[in-house]
Every structure is written in C-alpha cells, then in structure tokens.
C-alpha cells in the first residue's frame, strides 16, 4: 500500500490534535461536576489540510458530593436529573473516550494526543482532575501542553469568544445549539482547522518535502 502523501504525525511533532470540550457544574475542577465531555479528532486530507473528523461525546453523572451551581445549569441548559440523558459514570465515560483516542493515536502513528480547546486550560483542568479522581492510568493526552483556540483566534481574527471568532472566520455558529459539549467541540475543531490551514496557505508552514533546502 502506498503511504499517504501527508501524515498528521508529521505536522505537530508526533502529536495528534484532539479538540475537547466539557460542560460542567461550575468553574472549579476540584469541586464542581463534570456533566458532558466531547472530543473531535482532527484528520488530514490529501492536500495536507486539516479537517474535523469523528466526534465522540458522553453525558456524565456527577461524581459523589459534586457541587453544581444553578447558574451553570441555567447557562448550559443541562438537567442532571433527566433520565433521558443516559449519563455514564465518569470512569466509564472517560475510559471510552480515552480508548477511542488511543486507537486513533496508534492508527496515525502519533506519539500521543494533544488537547485543543477554547480556553484550553479550563477543559484540561476538568479532564485531568476527573482522570485522577477515577484513577485512570492511561490518559492519552500530553500532561501540560495544549493548543488554545481562544488565543489563536485572537491572533487570527481579533476576537477570543468562540461564537464571534467563528463568525469572523466564516464558520456558521448557532447560538441555540451552543454550550453542548459535542457542538462546541465540533465548532472549535472547525476554527482550529481553519486557522492552521490559512496559516499554511499563507506560507507560514511548509511540509518538509516541499520546504526549500537551507543554503
């Protein structure tokens, strides 16, 4: 089989970008509930451009003793008591999520995943805290390095709010669907790919085989 002309493992130093979004019961990763988690895996096409791939998402049961702020539920529209959520315990939801990401890391020949998030420190804090709480040993993500699309969008489009950054990037954004982990992960993935691809088109990145030889 002929190898693909472009490989995601060659673009980010062996890291596989995975966009993560969480919906929570507040802002404190140690005390507040993780209610939703979603991950969109980045793919690469035959032109060497990034595109959002599969999105995996889970509704999550609040851990025992978790704090849930009423203002957070009003903001997200989540009802943790709704049986139709089909929520899973944290350990199961994260185990399933990590298993899918590890499989993609293996299949793409990457070393590990790197978390991409809009205000990535927030998503990473909740993900890492829940991982420790559940004593999960095989976290596929780099422990402290992230890509933050709020910062990238501020640089590229002059705005760090997801909805406004998407609008300026020409990406459709429906405010009525926002604040669902799956929707926000997918839109963040579109934004990340748009920024990376435009930077490449402007000549800011060249694949090694197309780069000019240094003199």
Secondary structure by P-SEA (a helix, b strand, c coil): ccccccccccccccbbbbbbbbbccccccccccccbbbbbbbbbccccbbbbcbbbbbbcccccbbbbbaaaaaaacccccccccccccaaaaaaaaaaaaaaaaaaacccbbbbbccaaaaaaaaaaaaaaaaccccccccccbbbbaaaaaaaccccccaaaaaaaacbbbbccccccaaaaaaaaaaaaaaaaaaaaaaccccccccccccc
